[in-house]
Amino acid sequence: MSFINKQHILVLTMSFLLASVVMARRSIQGKIIAPTFAHITNKQVHNRSISAFVLNQRHKKCKLSPSFLKQPLYASNNPVDTSSTSSSSGAAYHASANQQIVARRNEINRQKRQARQKALDKDRERNLKLRNLFMEEKQADNHSSSSSSSSSTIPPMFAVKVVTCRTLRLELKMNGREKRGRMFVERPSLFSTLQIDDEQLDGDASDDDDNNEYACMSLKALKQTIHEFFRRLKKSTYILSASLPILDEDGNVLTSEEGDDDDDDQNSSPLGMWRLETDEDVQNAFLQAEQFFQRHQEENESTSMKRPTLVIHVTKDPDAPPPPPPPPYLVGMPDPLTSPTMTMLSFYAFPPNGGISDPESTADQLKRLWRPFRALGRVYVANEGVNAQMSVPTNVLSNFLQCCTVRPEEGGELSHVLGAYMENGINIDPIPVDMEEFQANPAFKNLHIRVRSQIVADGFATPLDWQSAGYDMPPLEWHQKLKEAREAHEKGEEDTPLPIVLDCRNDYETQVGRFELAEPLDTENFRDSWDVLKDRLKDVPKDAPVMTYCTGGIRCVKVNAFLTQEMGMTNVSRLAGGIISYDRTLNEQAPAEESMFKGVNYVFDSRMGRRITDDQLGTCFTCGSKTHLVSNCKNENCHRRMVQCENCADVLLGTCSEGCKGRVVNAGMVPNRKRETTNNTGDETRQESDEVYANVDEYSSGYSSSSPALFRQIELNTAALLPSGAHMVSGQMQGALLKMLASQTSGRILEIGSFTGYATACFLEGAAIAGELINEKDAGGREGGPFVLSLERDRRALGIASAHIKAMSELGLGKEAAKEASKIADGPIVDFEGDSVSFTYKGIAGCEFLRVNDALATVEEMASSQSHFAPFDIAFVDADKTRLMDYVDALVSNDRLLKKGGLIIVDNVLWKGLVLDANNSVHNSSDETTPTGSSEEKEMLKKNRRARKLAMNMHQFNSEVVNDERVEVVMMPIRDGLSLIRKK
């Protein structure tokens, strides 16, 4: 017997023993005692906790074997035993199955990460090798020049010009860099001798597998190298051709202008063109490029051509099959990002004949097909079916519905999973949510599609037949039945049999809303329903009318299947589509009718409920007053789901007790950073944080204090009003650091470069904190106290910045200030008028914007004369990058402007990472060719040259300031780099 099977037996045995104890207590007292069970639950001694504990210990001790992970989720074909023992063992089984699914998915993700990392390492290795070859080549050139000797040594790299045809450019929407570009490939030792005939070259290449890694030796390697630089080409089928370069009189490589057609001769060389279809074609093409280079060197003593060069032409394959047409539901679909509202919906499906054979691939398929709709939500996929709660942009709702229901012959791909198998179609919330309201409090933040052992955890080790689950009663018929039952109950008609109406939801759901005449099962978890049903219906005739309902209908399917197949009930019906469908149908088809459902329909998203009537049926967990609100304790270590009135929620900060309130206050927990999930059994019972971060920067941001609403609005305004400079805003991480640094001083800040006021606002907030710490009574200004002086030349930027600080000084940093600041983007940009403007924040910190023509001249004047300004603690320099050392000199030359021990903070010291290239001196101007393309490409090249020049300036500043004995420097890789320079 395998170790895994022994562990299963251990789990089942412990579950059986505990279930026996519970049943013994029940048999002694003759009935189910809810307090006893609740007491056991609260102490976490019930069967599921012990089973989970055992499973956790097992997974710590052993590694799941691949064969075990591939076992089907339902391994047994035995008839279902629905006793308590079977229910508890079934829960343990599915807990184990879910852990296996998670382990399998984690292993797949680990392998993907390893593959990505391997590719990245390979790219880094190749780039580092090319960089070293550049350095070696440059050193060889310098040595050759100093020794005044000519060398016929061929450089260790080929230059490859890649030109794509017009059809591919338009089809793939290629950007300027991808239309035409240059790359370098390593020249292997095989090319060390030019006198190699074709037969010898072919033989050597075919025998040496290592040479196939070189782009000049293998067609596959050449395509992979092209794809690294021109990624969009991966999406197309194309033909590669090669030609020798066309040179001008100085030896510069020319690239002809773009043509208006795809004729292969349009960009061809007068020396001919060759198709690259085999490895031999590639080798011969590069060999000819090398021979051409050698002849050119021999014929020209002075030339700009530094290495063998080959031109690769990429053209559309005329024989390639046309791309498949888009599915009909995407044709003419509007942009979901422009939708003014979001629509909440839910659905479930139990496909027959074995359900879903491959849940993993189905989950991937759903992600792919639903991605164009920008839908959000939580979806579970299992062998038994699909369960979804989602938010969809309203303007593409019809397209989304068509995607889920269209038949295969009409372009649909989900008919085997959804389509006709969606019970009662899709439940759509009757009232869409305004987009602004949704974004402020989103029901879902992402689209999570997860594979589970069950889409609703029922505790059975083997599923029932979900196709046999009683009568699916339409909402209006349900409404009429309940009305008649209520009238008969009110009249006391004993001869009229009243239906038994069972609420199949959990206790916290029924507390705030239910149908009239309904009996709640009062369960804490859905899988606890079976014992309650047995006890309630044990003396009821098998033909008695039983009506069941739940939120969306899915739990009633399982309950009614249990009632009919296991308890033998013959007159069972369920509300089609659940409460959600009833609410929508009544509003649309019978709006004058009084709703038989009273109170709030609890829903499993961040809304926590939709209010159907004004009835308050719930009792506040804290004070006992009537309420309709359900929430979770904000203490993440407690997270109790509870009914709590609005007043108690305010007093206790959304927690369940004074103890949890103290934990929230002391730990600084931020409630709005939680995300809703469910536990690994698929049971909709809890929330927890499961944020996934793509990189360290995102992780750092996620675990840092969130920015105030005003700061986020400043970023939005900058993107709207000055889009070309949106990247220049300090942002959350850098802004928080600036605020903290300012708060540790006396609050006097000199800012050189205001831009749109993000950093100014951060410094002003920090200055106010500093003022509070030192008990400043009066607002600071030029002569002393917490004060921010900001210098700026651009009147437009000053106009925006001053408007932002005005909103901050009047309304603070919260939503009201953000709302006021949002009006800035709606109106015309008003340039700053006058020379200065001043504000006061919290009555403590002063702020003044000063418009200057030359910030450096102003700083030098302030430092050299008796200034009207008291010395500053911090000087933030985000100005002219070519004169940074001049700013430092002015600030450290004396103590009039910056205090001794003060900080100089310089922004953008990494300059987009180009300082690394500047440091390694890999920029070789002689390697650049004369631009002969469009004016757009020429402008792009000019920008690149300017960026490299500024990077060189920044590198020179970094080198100079770190060696300046007057200061100490710490460079921080935050955003575009930040240098903290302490004045000694």
Sequence and secondary structure as in RCSB ss.txt:
>XXXX:A:sequence
MSFINKQHILVLTMSFLLASVVMARRSIQGKIIAPTFAHITNKQVHNRSISAFVLNQRHKKCKLSPSFLKQPLYA
SNNPVDTSSTSSSSGAAYHASANQQIVARRNEINRQKRQARQKALDKDRERNLKLRNLFMEEKQADNHSSSSSSS
SSTIPPMFAVKVVTCRTLRLELKMNGREKRGRMFVERPSLFSTLQIDDEQLDGDASDDDDNNEYACMSLKALKQT
IHEFFRRLKKSTYILSASLPILDEDGNVLTSEEGDDDDDDQNSSPLGMWRLETDEDVQNAFLQAEQFFQRHQEEN
ESTSMKRPTLVIHVTKDPDAPPPPPPPPYLVGMPDPLTSPTMTMLSFYAFPPNGGISDPESTADQLKRLWRPFRA
LGRVYVANEGVNAQMSVPTNVLSNFLQCCTVRPEEGGELSHVLGAYMENGINIDPIPVDMEEFQANPAFKNLHIR
VRSQIVADGFATPLDWQSAGYDMPPLEWHQKLKEAREAHEKGEEDTPLPIVLDCRNDYETQVGRFELAEPLDTEN
FRDSWDVLKDRLKDVPKDAPVMTYCTGGIRCVKVNAFLTQEMGMTNVSRLAGGIISYDRTLNEQAPAEESMFKGV
NYVFDSRMGRRITDDQLGTCFTCGSKTHLVSNCKNENCHRRMVQCENCADVLLGTCSEGCKGRVVNAGMVPNRKR
ETTNNTGDETRQESDEVYANVDEYSSGYSSSSPALFRQIELNTAALLPSGAHMVSGQMQGALLKMLASQTSGRIL
EIGSFTGYATACFLEGAAIAGELINEKDAGGREGGPFVLSLERDRRALGIASAHIKAMSELGLGKEAAKEASKIA
DGPIVDFEGDSVSFTYKGIAGCEFLRVNDALATVEEMASSQSHFAPFDIAFVDADKTRLMDYVDALVSNDRLLKK
GGLIIVDNVLWKGLVLDANNSVHNSSDETTPTGSSEEKEMLKKNRRARKLAMNMHQFNSEVVNDERVEVVMMPIR
DGLSLIRKK
>XXXX:A:secstr
  HHHHHHHHHHHHHHHHHHHHHHHHHHHTS  HHHHHHHHHTT SHHHHHHHHHHHHHHH    HHHHTS S  
  S    SHHHHHHHHHHHHHHHHHHHHHHHHHHHHHHHHHHHHHHHHHHHHHHHHHHHHHHHHHHHHHHHTT  
     SEEEEEEEE HHHHHHHT  HHHHEEEEEEE  GGGG S   HHHHHHHHHH GGGGGSTTT HHHHHHH
HHHH GGGGGS EEEEEE  EE TT  EE     SS  TTTT  TT EEE  SHHHHHHHHHHHHHHHHHHHHH 
SS S  S EEEEEEEE TTS       GGGTT   GGG SEEEEEEEEE  STTS S HHHHHHHHHHHHGGGT 
EEEEEEETTEEEEEEEEEGGGHHHHHHHHH  GGGT S TTTSGGGBTTS EE SS EEHHHHHHS S SSEEEE
E S SS    SS   TT   EEE HHHHHHHHHHHHHHHHHT TTS   EEEE SBHHHHTTEEETTEEE  BSS
GGGHHHHHHHHHTTS TTS EEEE SSSHHHHHHHHHHHHTS  SSEEEETTHHHHHHHHHHHH TTS  SEEEE
E  SSTT  EE SS   EE TTT  EE  EEE S TTT  EEE  HHHHHHTTT SSHHHHHHHHHHT  GGG  
    TT  S         SSHHHHHHHTS    HHHHHHHHHHHHH GGGGGGS HHHHHHHHHHHHHTSSSEEE
EE  TTSHHHHHHHHHHHHHHHHTT  S  BTTBSSEEEEEE  HHHHHHHHHHHHHHHHH SSHHHHHHHHHHH
HS      SSEEEEEETTTEEEEEEE S HHHHHHHHHHS  SS  EEEEEE S GGGHHHHHHHHHS TTTEEE
EEEEEEE TTGGGHHHHHHHT   GGG     S HHHHHHHHHHHHHHHHHHHHHHHHHHHHT TTEEEEEE ST
T EEEEEE 
